[in-house]
């Protein structure tokens, strides 16, 4: 039995021969016939769809061009953007509060936040909108003063909550329930050891939240939050049941008068695609900002 580390001469010669044989082999790339078949089928389907869009007279692209940038449509687009902005801003502001209520050590605050999220996620958005639109049926006047005591001043709900206010209120309260869970999930994704280290260094809790927790939580919050904003943007079409002149409602009014249903629906579709694309681009740059220094 040999005690040296040198391999036997016969094995070394065999290894050298094997290396020579491998180097003489021709390298053939892996073939993917089914992948190419899928590419061809998909390309044919896309070409057929594009050909139909261009050549089918039923799309009535001339009517689409006439109405795409009319004053009525542009005003409706602006109202849709306003509903999205106010619903998102108020919804996420309330959602952050609800998220930290759920994360608190108070059983009462956790229960209230859980009940709110459970209720507003269970009730359909259209029902919530119609409820706030008919708020004056339940409350003719809102009094502000001592709880269960005399009021100091009051508001008439008929003038306070109009159609636009009811729509913003309904969208914001509905959005807050989903935003709360998104924010809570992002905060829980941050390692708890970092907060312990920050507390050991004597950093105030508010500064821990602002400088340590939220910058890291935003990496988890942003993708889901952006999806919610886009869903809310398209969900504003539901407020058409309240006769608010947003994009889908105005399109319905126009094709109800002239009977050109398909081209008017395409007007709404293209505007939704354009604005959703803008939101997606903004999402990309915001995510890139908060992902600096992170490995992806």
N, C-alpha and C positions, 0 to 999 in steps of 0.2 A: 504493500500500500504506500503510495507516494505522499510525502508530507508537503510537497511544493504546491504553489497555486497555479503553475503553468499547466495548460490543458494538454492532453495527449496529442501527439503529432498527427495521428490519424483523424481525430475530430477536427483539428485546426484545418487540415487539408480539405475535409468535407465542407466546413463552413465557408472556406474560400470559394469552393466550387459552387456552393449554393448561391453565394453573392454574385458570382459571375453569371449564373443562370438567371437570377432575378433582374440583373441589369440588361439582359438581352431581351426580356419580355417587352412587348408593346403595350403601352398604357391606353386603354379604351375607356372613354367617359361613359358613365352610367346613362342608359337611355330611359326616357320617360314617355313612352308612346301615349299613355292615357292622359298625361298632363297636356300634351300637345292636342290631343283630341278634345279635351275640355276647353282649351284656348280657342280652337277653331269654332266649336259650337257656340261658345259665348260671343265671339266676334261676329258670327252670323246673326245671332239674336239681336245684338246691339245695333248692327247695321240695318236690320229690318225695322227696328223700332225708330231709329233716326230717319229712315226713308219714309216711314209712315207719318212722322211728325211734319216732314217737309212737304210731302205730296198729297196728303189727305186733305181735301177741301173742308172737311168738317171741323177742323181746328180753327178756321177763319182767322188767320194771323193778321189780316188787315184790320179786323175789328179789335183784336188784341192790341195792336199798335195805336189805334185811335183812343183807347181808354186807359192805357198803361200809365200815362203821366198826366191824366186830367186832374183838375184842381180837386175834384171830389175824392178821387182815389188817394192823392197825396195827403189831403187832410185826414183821411181815414187811417193812412199809414202812420201819421204823426200821433193820432189818438192811440193806436196800438202800441207805439213805442212808449208813450206816457204811461199807459196801463202796466206795461212790463216793468218800466223803471220804478214806479211807485210801489207796485206789488212786490218787486224784488227787494227794494231798500227797506220797506217796512217789515216785510216777511222775515228777512234775515236778521234785522235788528231784534225783533221779538224772538226769533229762533235762537239767537245767541243767549238771550236771557233764559229761555226755557231749557237750553242745553246745560247751562251751569246750575239751574235749579235741579235738574236730574242728577247732576254730579255732586250736589251738595250732601252734607251729612245730616240734613234735616229731613226726617221722614215726611213731615207735612209738605215741604216744598217739593220733594221728589214725587209725592202722591199727586199734588196739583198738576205738576208738569206732565206726569204720565197720563192723567185723566184728559188733559187738554189734547195731547198728541193722539191719544186713542180716539177721542171724539172726532177731531177734525180730519183724521185720516179715514175714519169710517163713513162719514157723511159725504155723498157726492158733491162735487164743486158746484154743479148747477143748482142743487138744493140750497146750498149755503148762500149763493148769490140771490136767489129768489127770496130767501128768508130776510136778508139784510135789505133788499129792495122794498119789502113790505114791513119794515120795522115800525112804521108809524101805526100799523094796525094793533101792535102790542103796547107800544109806549108813545103816547101823544106828546109827552114832554119829559125832558131829562132835568132833574134838579140836582144841584151841587151844594152840599152843606154838611151838616153833622150826620153821620150814618144813623139811620132809624130816627132821625130828629128833623128839625126845621131846615129848610133849604135857604141858601143865601141868594142864589140866582139860578135861572133855568133857561133851557133852550127848547124851542119848538122843533121836534124831530122832522116835521114835514119840510121845513126849510133847511135843516141841518144835513140830512141824509138824502141827497138826490140820487139820480141814476148813476152818475159818474162816481160819487163818493161811495155808494153802496158797492159798486164794482171793485173799486180799489180796496175797500175794507174786506170784502169777501176773498179777493185774490190774496191779499196780504195775510189774513188769518189762516187761510188754507196753506199758503206757502210756508208759514212759520212752523207748522207741525213737521213738515219734511226737512226744513232747514235745521231744526233742533236736533234731529237724529244725525244729520250729516256733520254738524259741528261737534256733537258729542262723540261720534266715531273718530273724527280727526284728533280730538284732544286725547282720547284713550289710546290712540296709536303712538303718542309720545311716551318715551321710556320714563317711568316714574322715578328712576334713580336720579335723573337730572334735576327734578324738583327737590329731591332730598338734598342733593349737593348744593343747590341754590339756597335752600333754607339754612343749611349749615354755614354758608358764607354770609348769612344775614341779609340776603336780598329781599326786599318787600314783596308781598304776594302779588300786588298789582303789576310790579315790574317783572316778576317771574312770568306772569301771564303774557305780558306785552312783548317781552324780549326773548323768552325761551320757548313757551308753549305754542303760542299762535304762529310764529314763523315756521316751526316744524310741522304743526298741525295743518297748515295751509296746503302742504304737499298732498295730503290725503283728502282735504276738504274740496279743493278746487275742481277736480274732475267731476265729482258728483254734483257740486254746486252749479257748475256750468251746465250740466245736463238738466238740472231743475230750472235754471233760468230759461233755457231753450224750450223746455216743455211748457213753462208758464207763458212764454211769448206766443207759442202756438195755441195754448189754452185760452188766450184772451178772446178767441173766436166764440167761446161759450157765452160771453156777455152780450152777444147779439140777441139773446132772448129778452134782454132788458131794453131793447131798442136804442142801444148806444151806437153811435156812428163809427165803429171801428171798421177795419178792413173787410172782414167777411160780411158784416151787416150791409155795408154800402154796396158790395158786389151783388148781394142778394137783391137789394132794392133795384139796382140797375138792370140785372137780367130779368127781374120780374116785370119791368116795363117794356124792354125791347125783345125779350125772348131769346137772346144770345147767351145761352147758359154756359156752353163749353168755353168760348173765348174769355168770358168774364171770370170763370173759375181759374183759367190759366193766368189771368192777371193777378189774382190773389196768390196762386201757387208760386209764381216767379218772385213776387215781393217777399213771401215767406222764405223762399230759398236764399234770396239776396241778404236779407237781414240775419238769417241764421248763419250764413257764411261769415258775415261781419263779426257776429258773436263768437264763432269758432276761432277766427283769427285772433280776436282779443284774448280768448282763453289760452291759446298757444303761447302768446307773449307773456301773459301773467304767470302761467305755469313755469315758463323758462326762467322768469325772474326769481320765483320762490324755490326753484330747484338748483340754484347756484351752490356748488360745493357738494351736491349729492351725487351718488353713483347710480346711474340708471341702466 
